Each structure stands twice: as structure tokens, then as C-alpha cells.
């Protein structure tokens, strides 16, 4: 069998061939019983693999994972480093923004007043939401139950 047609089987089944390629493939398919058999095998394989799903891990495996010290440390350190990086980058961006706006005499007065008030409100809201989530997490009666 021509190697070119062998490589076109997946494209034919998935409908990814151009009109000319599809026409050539179908002409070869009509006269080549080996290609017909391989096409039928590929269709069966695609049907089987399309219904396959990953099996979920048993519950006791997940319980051991969530209870491990390494997992807790890993997640905690990840959030700490993420927060530090975000604070540094956002702080630098805020510094640059304030510096450019306040040193530019063309900036209107309402921008020079409104921007700090807006950012102060944003900071207060973020801190308030964080405190609320922490408060709720610490008092969650069901946090030990795996969902």
C-alpha cells in the first residue's frame, strides 16, 4: 500500500482532508482492500477511544493527599510567593503611575485627586474581602469534610 494513503487515514476519518485529497483517497480506497481493512480498524479504534474516560482516584487516596504535610506546605508557600510577587509588581506599577501623573503638569487636578481615592477604595475593598474570607474559613464547621 502507498505510504501516502496510509498517512491520510486519520485525516479522512476526522474530515480534515481537502477535497482533492479526499477524492484521491476514496479512489484508492475503492480498489485497495488492504486500505479498506485498515480504515475499518481505525474507525473502530476511534469509536473505542472516543468513549474512554479516566477513572477517578479512590477516595482514600485523595484523603491521604489532602492530609499530607507536603501538600499543605506546598500550597502555602506557593500563595506566599505569589502574593509577594504581586505586591512588588503592583507596587512598582502604582509608583510609576503616581510619579508620571503627579510630575506631569498637564495632568488635570481631578485625575490627581481621583486616582489616589480610587486606589485607596480598591485597597480597602480587597483587604475587607480577604478578611471576610479568612473569617469564614476559620469558622467553617465542615472544612474537614472532603467535598
Phi and psi in degrees as a GROMACS rama.xvg file:
@    title "Ramachandran Plot"
@    xaxis  label "Phi"
@    yaxis  label "Psi"
@TYPE xy
-66.185  129.665  UNK-2
-61.7934  -32.3707  UNK-3
-59.2251  -45.3965  UNK-4
-71.1916  -33.7622  UNK-5
-60.0571  -40.095  UNK-6
-74.9247  -16.9094  UNK-7
-88.8874  -7.13122  UNK-8
-59.1606  -49.4402  UNK-9
-61.9191  -42.248  UNK-10
-64.3562  -35.1806  UNK-11
-67.8746  -46.9983  UNK-12
-64.5405  -38.3296  UNK-13
-83.4227  -5.01725  UNK-14
72.8106  32.0229  UNK-15
-104.126  2.3795  UNK-16
-83.5088  151.968  UNK-17
-71.8703  168.718  UNK-18
-59.824  -42.6539  UNK-19
-66.7668  -42.657  UNK-20
-64.152  -42.0617  UNK-21
-62.9325  -42.0351  UNK-22
-62.9337  -45.8487  UNK-23
-61.0223  -43.4442  UNK-24
-63.5013  -44.5248  UNK-25
-65.9399  -34.5707  UNK-26
-64.7297  -43.949  UNK-27
-67.4547  -36.6555  UNK-28
-63.0539  -35.3093  UNK-29
-66.7913  -27.5852  UNK-30
-110.534  -4.14592  UNK-31
-118.09  100.522  UNK-32
-65.9543  -28.85  UNK-33
-66.4227  -40.0211  UNK-34
-67.5388  -37.5901  UNK-35
-62.293  -44.0931  UNK-36
-64.8606  -42.0073  UNK-37
-67.2274  -36.8744  UNK-38
-63.4502  -42.7419  UNK-39
-63.9987  -40.7898  UNK-40
-61.6315  -42.9253  UNK-41
-65.4035  -39.0497  UNK-42
-63.2601  -41.177  UNK-43
-63.967  -42.1321  UNK-44
-61.888  -42.6712  UNK-45
-64.9972  -38.9179  UNK-46
-63.073  -44.0326  UNK-47
-66.0332  -45.888  UNK-48
-70.8447  -23.0083  UNK-49
-73.344  -22.924  UNK-50
-99.4922  -2.1938  UNK-51
-74.9202  143.395  UNK-52
-134.883  152.679  UNK-53
-71.2975  140.853  UNK-54
-80.4364  139.407  UNK-55
-72.5448  148.954  UNK-56
-70.9836  149.219  UNK-57
-61.3905  152.261  UNK-58
-58.857  -37.7199  UNK-59
-67.2761  -28.6003  UNK-60
-66.7299  -44.8484  UNK-61
-65.1482  -38.5029  UNK-62
-61.5086  -43.3113  UNK-63
-64.0673  -38.8629  UNK-64
-63.6999  -48.0436  UNK-65
-70.5756  -21.4199  UNK-66
-89.1166  -11.0343  UNK-67
-69.7903  142.436  UNK-68
-64.2044  -39.7313  UNK-69
-59.8162  -44.3159  UNK-70
-62.4856  -41.812  UNK-71
-65.7898  -43.5947  UNK-72
-65.5325  -43.4703  UNK-73
-58.4555  -49.5816  UNK-74
-65.1471  -41.9507  UNK-75
-64.0442  -47.1638  UNK-76
-65.4445  -36.7381  UNK-77
-59.1776  -46.3283  UNK-78
-67.5991  -36.4292  UNK-79
-62.9008  -49.4616  UNK-80
-65.6972  -38.1995  UNK-81
-60.9491  -45.3978  UNK-82
-64.3511  -43.6583  UNK-83
-61.902  -45.7196  UNK-84
-61.6742  -42.5809  UNK-85
-64.7593  -41.198  UNK-86
-62.9034  -44.0176  UNK-87
-62.8813  -49.5973  UNK-88
-66.6083  -42.7699  UNK-89
-67.9718  -37.2674  UNK-90
-63.4462  -43.8382  UNK-91
-62.9219  -43.3922  UNK-92
-62.6504  -41.7675  UNK-93
-65.0747  -41.8944  UNK-94
-59.418  -48.0218  UNK-95
-62.0637  -41.6551  UNK-96
-63.5987  -49.4735  UNK-97
-61.7768  -42.6717  UNK-98
-60.7628  -46.4775  UNK-99
-67.5136  -39.541  UNK-100
-72.4358  -44.4527  UNK-101
-77.9555  -22.2228  UNK-102
-93.0205  -9.46612  UNK-103
-88.7049  114.831  UNK-104
-68.8893  -15.6181  UNK-105
-81.771  -12.0804  UNK-106
-69.4701  131.033  UNK-107
-68.2896  154.539  UNK-108
-62.9847  -34.8707  UNK-109
-69.4759  -26.6823  UNK-110
-73.1795  -39.9936  UNK-111
-66.2328  -26.3105  UNK-112
-92.872  -42.3146  UNK-113
-68.2559  -38.6327  UNK-114
-63.2461  -49.2496  UNK-115
-62.1512  -36.6874  UNK-116
-65.5707  -42.6938  UNK-117
-60.7014  -47.7525  UNK-118
-66.6242  -37.0088  UNK-119
-63.1571  -43.3374  UNK-120
-62.4872  -40.2472  UNK-121
-63.1377  -44.5948  UNK-122
-61.9477  -44.5511  UNK-123
-61.8931  -42.4595  UNK-124
-65.3671  -42.0311  UNK-125
-65.0191  -44.0616  UNK-126
-63.729  -41.5022  UNK-127
-63.2263  -43.4452  UNK-128
-65.9192  -40.0513  UNK-129
-62.9837  -44.0569  UNK-130
-63.3728  -40.2622  UNK-131
-63.0888  -43.8438  UNK-132
-65.5893  -41.1739  UNK-133
-63.8643  -42.4694  UNK-134
-60.0125  -47.0617  UNK-135
-66.4078  -39.5906  UNK-136
-64.8281  -42.1833  UNK-137
-68.0521  -23.8681  UNK-138
-107.154  11.2592  UNK-139
-73.9448  113.822  UNK-140
-69.9484  -21.3041  UNK-141
-107.861  16.1005  UNK-142
-68.4652  -21.319  UNK-143
-81.7048  -12.091  UNK-144
-87.4505  127.793  UNK-145
-78.0814  129.511  UNK-146
